[in-house]
Structures are given as structure tokens and as C-alpha cells.
Amino acid sequence: MQDNNKNNYGFALLIIGLLFFIFGFITWANSQLIPYLKLACQLTTTQSYYVATAFFAAYFVMSIPSSYVLKATGFKKGMSLGLFIMAIGALIFIPAANARSFPLFLTGLFIIGTGLALLQTASNPYAAAIGPKESAARRISIMGVCNKIAGIIAIYTLGGIILKDGDALEQQLTTMDPVMKAQTLDALAQKVITPYTWIAIAFALVGLLLFFTHLPEIPDEDNAPEVQNATAVQKSSVLEFPHLVIGVLALFLYVGVEVISYDTFTGFGKYLGYSLDVSKHLATYTGYTLLLGYGIGIWAIPKYISQRKALVVACILSMLLVVLSVTTNGEAGLKTFTLMGQELSIPTHPAVWFFALLGFSNSVMWPAIFPMAIDGLGRFTKMGSALLIMAIVGGAILPPLYGRISELNGITVQTAYYMMIPAYLFILYFALKGYRIGKR
């Protein structure tokens, strides 16, 4: 019987890992959509970051409704429904591309985000509860590895399709007459149809697989006596937990700065002097350092360092890396070398690598903030989780704010990154004091 339970839980984690892979692929695809739609739809820098706004705003709008949907459908059917919704959003890219309509692209992204909000509201607490409580953080970190590997794949595959020869096209557009320019941009917009058609098919197939797959149920935390405590019993609203409210804001700021760390990397690379063909891949370096951070976290936490202390160190390191990214000068050079018979080139500008290392320092933040914020909520755990998922809207607000700041007089793409410092300071406050306010 124990072997059967282990097999069931192992299979369940495999399915959840597949879902986190999907999260990562479709979320990091935005880092390629931003420069692509900026070119295809002829947008300003601030307008291009509305890609992140439309996508992540869905989390704010739909997270609490998602918790009610999950009560009606259960975890498995709710996750399946989320995938079908995402498939619809991906299919909207077809008419959006044919009409070269930026508002329609944003509509498709919002619908994809709606499905993701349902998936995230179900899968994060499911991954935490599917096994022993003491290993929950490790499971969430493993899910993060699946997420970031998918993100790296998305950048190479999608960027290779929709941003291919982007530098040459940008130069050619400046010399074209209006009719030829419109035809060229229409053809560019249609490049996105094939990949997003396949993405829609994949979402629908995984949704069907999930619908017909048996997954073990997890305990209902609303009624389980072992999760109740004296503090939680005395509360009448989830908002009466100060540490949760502070944690929601901390997660809001974390998601915002993490999205900035990869969605703006292409623009940062171009500002430093690199071509679009080089810059479009820079976000993969953030993905690699995130994977490194997850791996070290899985190995070291809590054996060698507590999750809270790791969060403190990560905040301080992040602020240092932001300062170095802004203040370091250099040439936009490339170092070429041969690996397994293939010639590869990597940037040599130090600011690129300081900025990429933000992935490493950011890696511990979600696995640390989420469990610390919902700790001690008792019967309010599900609603607290929904509020934390809502905080993902930080990815909708901070990137356009960064874009707007970078366009101000006297501010550059590089110096605008100083806006990340206050966010990390607040997360540091949560790690030092905020996580225990209101607890007994």
C-alpha cells in the first residue's frame, strides 16, 4: 500500500512538473513577444511592455474567482479547465496576427493569463500538500527548475522563429515606402501564427490528458483540525493576518522585479550596443542562473541555511547586482569559442553578467516568500494562497513603470534599473521582520 501511495504521489508530481513546464514556457515567451510586437506593431518602449501588463493583470482579476472555481471543480478538473482556456487565448493570436492588431494580441495574452491564474491557484498549494510538509519547499523548488528549463527553451525556439533576422529587417524598414512597409510588417506579424497554433494544440492535449488522469486528492485545509491554531480560529477574515498582507506585497514586488530581469534584457542588450540577434537570447542567461540558484537551494536549504536567512542574503545580493549592472561600463564585445564542434559567442560586457546573475539571487524568493506568508493561516490557507497568486500582478505593473521611467529626460535604459532597489528593500523587511508580525 505504501509503495502504491509513493507511486501515486510520484506520478502526481510528474504531472504538476509538466504544468510548471507549461507555466515557464508561456511566461518567458513574453520576453520574445515584447521586441517582436514592438517591431511588428510599431510600438513605443512603454507600449511594448503592455504585453506583460495584459498577461499578468489576469492573475489579479482571476485569482480569487479561480479559488471559487476550484471549490466547484476540484483541483484536477480545474487545472484541466485552465489549460483549455489557455488554448483559446493562444488561438486568438491567429486573427490578431492576420489583422496586425496589438489590442487583439493583448486580449489573447489576457485569456492565456486567465487560464494560468486558475492553474497556478491550484498547482502551487497542490505541490506543497502532495507530500510531507517538511519537504514542501524542496518540491516547490523542483517545480521551479521545470519552469525555468521551459523558459530557456521558449526563448531559443520562439525567438528563433519570430525574431529571426530582426536586425536586418529593422534597418530595411527605415528605407521602405509606406505600402511596402505595411506589407512587410504584415508578413512579420504572421510569423507568430504557426508556433501559437502548436502551443494551443499542446495546451488542449495536456488538458485532455489531465482530465482523464487519476490524481490523488489532498486534505481539505478548511476543515482539517491539524492545521488549525489558536490565532487562526480567532480571525474572521484573511486580511486580519498582517504577515500575509506584507507577504502579498513582497510577492507583488518580487514578481515585478523578476519579470523586469528577463523581459527587459533584450532592450538592455541593445542599449549596451549588441545587435537584436544577440540581445534576444540574453534572457536565457537569467534562466541559467535561476536554475543554478534552484539547484543550490534544493541542496542547501534547510540543511545548511534556513529559508528565511537565504531570503535575507538574496535581497542584499540582488541590490548589489542592480548597482553593478547600472554603474559598470564596458564594450559590447563577444567572445567566440568552440563547444562540441559548434561555434558559440557570448557577450563580454560585465553589466550583462551582473544583470543575468539576478536570476541566481531571485531564485530563492518565491519558494521562501510563499510558505512564510501562508504559515499559520489555518482555514484561511486557500484564500491566502489566492491572494498571493493575485500578487503576480506585479509583473503587469512594474515592467511598464520601468519602461516609462527609462523614457524620462536624463534617465536611460540602464539607470532606470535603480527602481528595483526599493522593491528588494521591502522584501528584505519581510524577511527580517514582516513575516512574523501578528503571529503568536
N, C-alpha and C positions, 0 to 999 in steps of 0.2 A: 504493500500500500504506500509506504514511504517513497519507494522508487517511482511509483506512478505519479505521486504528487510532485516529485522533483522533475519528472519528465514534463508534466503539465505546466509547471512554472517555467521551465526552460523554454518550452515551445512558446508560451505566452510572452516571455522576454524577447524571443526571436521576432515575433510579430510586432511588438512595441518598438524594437530596434529598427524594423523596416519602416514603421511610421515616422520615427525620428529621422531616418534617412530621407524620407519624403519632405519633412519639415525643412531640413537643411538645404536640399536641392532647390526647392521652390523659393525659399527665403534668400539664399545667396544669389539666385538668378537675378535678383533685383540689381545687384552690383553691375551686371552687364546690360540690363534694360535701361538703366539711368543714362549712360552715354549713348546707347543705341537710340532711345526715343528722343534724346536731346538733339541728335543729328537728324533722325527721320522726320520728326515733327517740328524741327527748328525752334527749340525752346531756349529760354534763358537758364542759367545755372540753378536759380531758385526754383523755377518751374519744373526742371528735371527731377528735383528731389521730391516732388509731389508723388512720384512713384512709391517712395517709402511711406508717404503720408496716407495714400489710399490703401495700401496693403496693411499697414499696422493699425490704422484707425478702426478697422473691422474688429480688432481684439477688444477695443474699448466699448464699442457698440454691442458686440455679440457675446462677450464672456459670461455675463450674468444670465441672459436668456439661454445660453448654452447649458448652464447648470440645471435649469428647469427642463430643458430638452432631455438631458441625461437622466433625470429622475423618471421621465416617462419612458425612455427607450432602453435604459441601461447602458453600460459602458460600451459593449461590443457593437450594438446596433447604432449607437450614437457616433462612434468612430467611423463606421461604415457610411453613415449619412454624411458625415463631414467630407469624406473622400468624393462622394457623388457631387456634392456642392462645389468642391474644388474643380472637378471635371467640367462642370458647367462654366465656371469662371474662365478656365483655360480655353474653352471653345469660343468664348466671346472675343478672344484675340483674332479670330478669323475675320469677322466683319470689321473689327477695329483696324486691322491691317489693310483690308481692301479699301476702307474709307480714309485711311491715314488719320484717324480720329483719336487725338490724345484723351479727350473725356471718355471715350468708349474703352480705351486701354485701361484707364483708371477704374472704370466700372468693373471690368474683368478682374483686375487686381483686388478690388474690394470684395468681390464674391469669393475669390480664392482665399483671401484673408478670413472671410466668414467661416468657410469650411475648416480652415486651420484653427480658428478660435475654438470650434467645437472639438476638434482633435486634441488640441493642447489641454483644454479643460479636463478632458477625460484621461489622456495618456500620462500626464505628469503625476497626478496622485495615484494612478494605477501602477505606474512603475515603482513608486515609493512604497506602495502597500502590498505588492505581489509577493514579496519575500520578507525575510527578517527585518525588523525595524532598524537594527544596528548597522545593516549594510545598505540602507536606503540611499545614502549619499553616493556610495560607490556605484550603485545601479544607475542613478541619475547621471553620473559622470560617464559611464559606459554608453549611455544613450547619447550623451554629448559627443562622444567620439563618432558614433554613427552619423550624427547631424553634420559634423564638420567635414568628414570624408565626402559626404554628399555635396557639401558646399563647394569643395575644391573641384569635384567632378563637374558641377554645374558651370563654374567659371570657364574651365577649359572647353567643354563641349558647346555650351550655348554661345560663349564669346567667340569661339572659332567659327560658328555659323553666322551669327548676326553682325559681328564686328570685323569680319574678315576684310582686309584692305581698306580699313576705315580711314587711315591717314591719307591715302591717295584720293579717296572719294571726297574728303573734306576740302582738299585743295582744288579738285576739279569743279566742285560746286560753285566756287567763287568766280569762275570764268564762264559759267553756263548762262544762256538766256533763260527767262522765266519759264518758258514752255518745257525746255529740255530739263531744267532743274526740277520741275514738278514731276515729270515722268521718271527721272532718276530716283527721287525721293519715294515715289510710289513703289518702285521696284524694290528699294531698300526696305520699306515697311513690310512688304510681303515675305521677306526672308524669315519672319518670325512665325509664319503660318505652319510650316511643317513641324518644327520642334514642339510647338504648343499643341498641335493635334496629337502627336505621340504622347505628350505629357498628359493630355486629357484621357486618352485611351488607357494609359498606365494607372491613373487615379481610379478610373472606373473598374478596371480589372482587380486592383488591390481591394477596392471597396466590396466587390462581389466575393473575393476570397475571404475577407474578414467576416462578411455576413454569414457565410456557411461554415466558418471555422469555430470549433468549441474553444472557449477561453474560460479559465477558472474565475469564479466570482471572488470579489474581495469583500471584507466585512463592511457593513454599513456603519460608518463612524458617527452618524447622527444618534444612534441608539446604543452603541457598544459601551457597556459600563466601564471597560478598562481604559477608555480614552477620556473619560470624564474626570474633571478635577474640581476642587472647591471654587477656584477662581472662575472657571468656565460656567459652572452651574449658576453662579450669582449674576451672570451677564444676561441682558435681554437683547443685545444687538452685537453683531460682529464688529461694529465700529467702536465698541467700548474697550477694545484691546489696543492700547496705544502702540505697543511694539509692532502690531500688524500694520497699522496705518503708516508708521515710519518705514516699515519694511516694503510696503507698496510703493511709497515714494522712492525709496532706494532702488527698487527693481525698475521703476519707471526711468530713473536716471541711468542705471546700468544699461538697459536695453538701448536707450538713446545713444550713449557713447559707443556701445559695441557696434551698432549699425553704422555710425559715423566712421568707425575704424575700418570697415571694409567697403561700404557703399561710396565713400568719397575718395577711396585710394586711387582710382583711375584718374580723377581730376587732379589729385595731388601729384601724381606721377607726371602728368602733362605740364603742370606748373613748374616742376623741377627741371623740365627740359626733355623728358622722354617722349617718344612717339606713342600714339594710341595703341599700336600693335604691341608695344612693350607694356604700357601702363594698364591695359585691360587685364593683364594677368597678375598684377601686384597684389590683389586681394587674396590670391592663393597663399602668399607668404603669411598673411594673417591667419589663414586656415591651418597652415602647418604649425605655427607657433601655438595656436589654440590646442591642436592635437597633442603637442608636446606638454602643454600645461595640464591637460586632462590626464595624460599618462602619468605624470609626476604626482598629480593629485590622488589618483587611484592607488598609487604605491605608497605615498607618504601620509595621507590623511585617513584615519586619525592616529596611525601608528607612531609617527614622528612629530606631527604638529596638529593641533586642533583645527577644525574648520574655521572657527572664529579668528584665531591668530593668523591663519593663512589668508583670510579676507583682509585683515589689517595690513599685512605685508603687501598684498596685491594692490591695495589702494595707493600706498606710498610709492610702489614701483611704477604704477600707471601714471601718477602725476610727474614723476621724474622723466619717464619716457615721453610724455607730451612736451615737457620743456625742452628736452633734447631734440625732439622732432621739429620744433619751431626754431630753435636757435642754432642748429648745426648747418653749416654751409658746405658746399662741395660741388663737384662737377657731375653732370648726368652721364656718367660713363657706364660701360658694360664690360664685364669680364667673361670671356668665352673659354669654354673648356669642353673636353670630350668625355661623355659618360656612356658606357656600354655601346660604343660605336656611333653615338649621336652627338652632334654639336649643340651645346646649350649656352645661353647667355644669361647672366644675372646682373642686376643693377649694382653699381658700386657706391652710389650716393649714400652717405651714412644715415641721412634722415629717413630714407626708405626703410632701413632695417630697424631703426628706433621705433618708427611707426608700426612696422609689422610685429614687433615684439609686444605691442599692446594686446595682441591675441593671447600671448602667454599669460600676462597679468590679468586679463579679463576672464580667463578660463575658470577660475575658482569662484567667480562671483555668483552666477546663477545657482550652482549646487550648494553654495553657502547661504545666500540670502533667502531662498525659497523655504527650506526647512526651518531656519531660525525664525522666520516671520510667522509660520503657521504653528509653531510649537505652543502647546498649551491651549489651543482653541477649542478642544473637545467637540461638542456638537456643532460648532460653527466652522469646522475644518473645511467642509466643501465650499461654503460661501467665501471663506478666506482665500481658498485656492482660486476661486473665480475672480476675486478682486486682484490677486497677484497676476493672473493671466491678463486682466484688463490693463495692468501696468505696462504691458508690452507696447501700448500706445506711445510710449516714449520714443519708439522707433519711427513713429509718424510725425512727431513734433520737433525733435532735436535736429535731425538732418536738414530740413528746410530752414530752421533757425540758423544753423551753421552756414547754409548757402547764402542766406540774407546778410549775415554778418560779414561773410567773405567779400560781398559786393559793396560794402560801405567804403567811403573815402578813407584812405590811409590804412585799410585792412587788406590783407592778402589771403589767398587760399591757405597759406602756411600759418600765418599769425592767428587766423580765426580759430585754430585748434585750442587756443587758450581757454575757450568757452567750456572745454571738457573738465578743467580743473575744479570748478565749484561742484560739479556732479560727483567727482571722486571724493571730494571733501565730505559731502553729505553721506556717501556710502561708508566712509571711514567713521563718521559719527555713529551710524547704525551699528557698525562692528564693535565700536568701543563702548557705547552706552545705550543707544536706541533699542537694541534687541531685547533688553531686559526691563524697559520702562513699563510699569503696570503689572509686572509679574510678581508672584509671591513665593 
